Amino acid sequence: MLNTSIDHAREYFRRLHEIVEKVELGAIDRVFQELRLARDRGSRIFVAGNGGSAATASHWVNDLGKATKRSGCDPFQVMCLSDNVPWLTALANDEGFDRVFAGQLENFARRGDLLIVISASGNSPNLVHAVRLAQSRGMGTVGLLGFDGGVLKDMVHDLIWIKTEKGQYELVEDAHMAVCHVLTTSLIKDRRPVPVEEER
């Protein structure tokens, strides 16, 4: 009798490998360049997601804020819009869940900042509202999306799209986390050149 957990693991990793192999590397490089520019000009970066994507957003903000300091470059000014639970629940209670991210951005958003939204479906109303608010304030917008890209695919300025059948949340979320780690480690390796006199 076959071990169903082993069979499932083998099939899951096969599908994940297949999905990751199809990620557009040019899109990763474009977002990498956007992050570098935001860092170097002192712009703020806001990351948002719901559910599993909120966890990815929080994890990635930790990595961008702390791990990338190893590059020797200026630190990222980065914040996860899913992390302030009192503010998020106050907005949800008083203004509706669609406003939990846009309501926070109203306090911070300025021209040249960057909003990154993470969503498997690409259809979360609160992320749609946040993107609209960000663009009205002159911010750049990037989506880490899945499935068919949803409505956010045609709204954001740029995207990294994990193309899957609808409903494959786990695979999309795993691929998004891998993309975040690729971007983080690329930014760690993006070291400031050492002046000649310091090399002696």
C-alpha positions as CSV (number, residue, x, y, z in Angstrom):
1,M,0.0,0.0,0.0
2,L,1.3,3.4,-1.0
3,N,2.1,6.0,1.7
4,T,-0.4,8.8,0.8
5,S,1.6,11.5,2.6
6,I,4.7,10.6,0.7
7,D,2.8,10.5,-2.6
8,H,1.2,13.9,-1.8
9,A,4.5,15.4,-0.9
10,R,6.1,14.2,-4.1
11,E,3.3,15.6,-6.2
12,Y,3.1,18.9,-4.3
13,F,6.8,19.6,-4.7
14,R,6.6,18.6,-8.3
15,R,3.9,21.1,-8.9
16,L,5.6,23.8,-6.9
17,H,8.8,23.3,-8.9
18,E,6.8,23.5,-12.1
19,I,5.2,26.8,-11.0
20,V,8.4,28.4,-9.8
21,E,10.2,27.5,-13.0
22,K,7.7,29.6,-14.9
23,V,8.1,32.8,-12.9
24,E,9.2,35.6,-15.1
25,L,12.7,36.5,-14.0
26,G,12.6,39.8,-15.8
27,A,9.7,40.8,-13.5
28,I,11.7,39.9,-10.4
29,D,14.6,42.1,-11.7
30,R,12.2,45.0,-12.3
31,V,10.8,44.8,-8.8
32,F,14.4,44.5,-7.4
33,Q,15.2,47.7,-9.2
34,E,12.1,49.4,-7.8
35,L,13.1,48.4,-4.3
36,R,16.7,49.6,-4.8
37,L,15.4,53.0,-6.1
38,A,13.0,53.3,-3.2
39,R,15.8,52.5,-0.7
40,D,18.3,54.9,-2.3
41,R,16.0,57.9,-2.5
42,G,14.6,57.4,1.0
43,S,11.1,56.5,-0.1
44,R,8.9,54.5,2.2
45,I,7.7,51.0,1.2
46,F,4.3,49.6,2.4
47,V,3.4,45.9,2.1
48,A,-0.1,44.5,2.6
49,G,-1.9,41.2,2.3
50,N,-4.7,39.2,3.8
51,G,-4.6,35.8,5.6
52,G,-1.6,33.8,4.5
53,S,-0.5,36.8,2.4
54,A,-0.6,39.0,5.5
55,A,1.9,36.5,7.1
56,T,4.1,36.7,4.0
57,A,3.9,40.5,4.1
58,S,4.9,40.6,7.7
59,H,7.8,38.1,7.2
60,W,9.1,40.0,4.2
61,V,9.0,43.4,6.0
62,N,11.1,41.9,8.8
63,D,13.6,40.7,6.2
64,L,13.7,44.0,4.3
65,G,14.0,46.0,7.5
66,K,16.7,43.8,9.2
67,A,18.5,41.4,6.9
68,T,19.2,43.8,4.1
69,K,21.3,46.0,6.4
70,R,24.1,43.5,5.8
71,S,24.5,45.1,2.4
72,G,26.0,48.2,4.0
73,C,23.5,50.4,2.0
74,D,20.9,52.7,3.6
75,P,18.2,50.8,5.5
76,F,14.8,50.3,4.1
77,Q,12.0,52.4,5.4
78,V,9.4,49.6,5.3
79,M,6.1,48.9,7.1
80,C,3.6,46.1,6.9
81,L,0.0,47.4,6.8
82,S,-1.3,44.1,8.3
83,D,0.7,44.4,11.5
84,N,-0.9,47.2,13.5
85,V,-3.9,45.1,14.8
86,P,-5.5,47.9,16.9
87,W,-5.5,50.3,14.0
88,L,-6.6,47.7,11.5
89,T,-9.5,46.5,13.6
90,A,-10.5,50.1,14.4
91,L,-10.7,50.9,10.7
92,A,-12.6,47.6,10.0
93,N,-15.1,48.3,12.8
94,D,-15.7,52.0,12.0
95,E,-15.1,52.3,8.3
96,G,-15.4,48.8,6.9
97,F,-12.8,46.1,6.1
98,D,-12.4,47.5,2.6
99,R,-10.7,50.5,4.2
100,V,-8.2,48.8,6.6
101,F,-5.2,49.5,4.3
102,A,-6.3,52.6,2.5
103,G,-7.2,54.2,5.9
104,Q,-3.6,53.7,7.1
105,L,-2.0,54.9,3.8
106,E,-4.0,58.2,4.1
107,N,-1.7,59.1,7.0
108,F,1.6,58.2,5.3
109,A,1.3,58.1,1.5
110,R,3.4,60.6,-0.4
111,R,4.7,60.8,-4.0
112,G,7.5,58.5,-4.8
113,D,6.6,55.9,-2.0
114,L,5.9,52.3,-3.0
115,L,3.0,50.0,-2.1
116,I,3.4,46.3,-2.6
117,V,0.2,44.2,-2.4
118,I,0.3,40.4,-2.0
119,S,-2.7,38.4,-3.1
120,A,-3.4,35.0,-4.5
121,S,-6.7,36.0,-6.1
122,G,-5.8,39.5,-7.0
123,N,-9.4,40.5,-6.1
124,S,-9.3,41.6,-2.4
125,P,-11.3,44.8,-2.1
126,N,-9.1,46.2,0.6
127,L,-6.1,45.8,-1.6
128,V,-7.9,47.4,-4.6
129,H,-8.8,50.4,-2.4
130,A,-5.2,50.7,-1.2
131,V,-3.9,50.6,-4.7
132,R,-6.3,53.3,-5.8
133,L,-5.4,55.5,-2.9
134,A,-1.7,55.0,-3.4
135,Q,-1.9,55.9,-7.1
136,S,-3.9,59.0,-6.3
137,R,-1.0,60.1,-4.1
138,G,1.6,59.5,-6.7
139,M,3.0,56.2,-5.3
140,G,4.3,53.3,-7.2
141,T,2.4,50.0,-6.9
142,V,3.6,46.5,-7.3
143,G,1.5,43.2,-7.0
144,L,2.6,39.8,-6.1
145,L,-0.3,37.9,-7.5
146,G,-1.5,34.4,-8.3
147,F,-4.3,32.5,-10.2
148,D,-5.4,34.7,-13.2
149,G,-4.1,37.9,-11.6
150,G,-7.6,39.2,-10.7
151,V,-8.5,42.8,-11.0
152,L,-5.2,43.9,-9.5
153,K,-3.3,42.6,-12.5
154,D,-4.4,45.5,-14.6
155,M,-4.2,48.1,-11.8
156,V,-0.7,47.9,-10.4
157,H,2.3,49.5,-12.2
158,D,4.2,46.2,-12.2
159,L,3.7,42.7,-10.9
160,I,5.2,39.3,-10.3
161,W,2.5,36.8,-11.3
162,I,2.4,33.2,-10.1
163,K,0.1,31.7,-12.7
164,T,-2.0,28.8,-11.4
165,E,-5.5,27.5,-11.5
166,K,-7.9,29.3,-9.2
167,G,-7.9,27.9,-5.6
168,Q,-4.2,26.8,-5.4
169,Y,-3.6,29.1,-2.5
170,E,-0.8,27.0,-0.9
171,L,1.3,26.8,-4.0
172,V,0.9,30.5,-4.8
173,E,1.8,31.5,-1.2
174,D,4.8,29.2,-1.2
175,A,6.0,30.7,-4.5
176,H,5.4,34.3,-3.2
177,M,7.5,33.6,-0.2
178,A,10.3,32.2,-2.4
179,V,10.1,35.3,-4.5
180,C,10.4,37.5,-1.4
181,H,13.5,35.6,-0.3
182,V,15.0,35.9,-3.7
183,L,14.5,39.7,-3.7
184,T,15.8,40.0,-0.1
185,T,19.0,38.0,-0.8
186,S,19.5,40.0,-4.0
187,L,19.3,43.2,-2.0
188,I,21.7,41.8,0.6
189,K,24.2,41.1,-2.2
190,D,23.7,44.6,-3.6
191,R,26.6,46.0,-1.6
192,R,27.8,49.6,-1.6
193,P,31.1,49.8,-3.4
194,V,34.1,50.2,-1.0
195,P,36.1,53.4,-1.6
196,V,39.6,52.7,-2.9
197,E,41.3,54.2,0.2
198,E,39.3,51.8,2.5
199,E,40.6,48.8,0.5
200,R,44.3,49.5,1.5
